[in-house]
Amino acid sequence: MAIIVNLDVMMAKRKISLGELSQKVDITQANLSILKTGKAKAIRFNTLNVLCKELDCQPGDILEFRKD
């Protein structure tokens, strides 16, 4: 079982770069990159909240559960 992070998909849909999103949500590019590549072990609700607000989406648009 795995949680998949679709941040890159949402960024592409909204036509926003990593650098631009980083500035708007005040999260470093390095930390966003870790999230974007699926290497993060956790995400804070506050982080998810600011990403959803900026990308105008729901948490389920960014996070997805897949059975292996």
Buried (B, 14 or more C-beta within 10 A) or exposed (E): EEEEBBBBBBBEEEEBEBEEBBEBBEBEBEEBBBBBEEEBEEBEEEBBEBBBEBBEBEEEBBBEEEEE
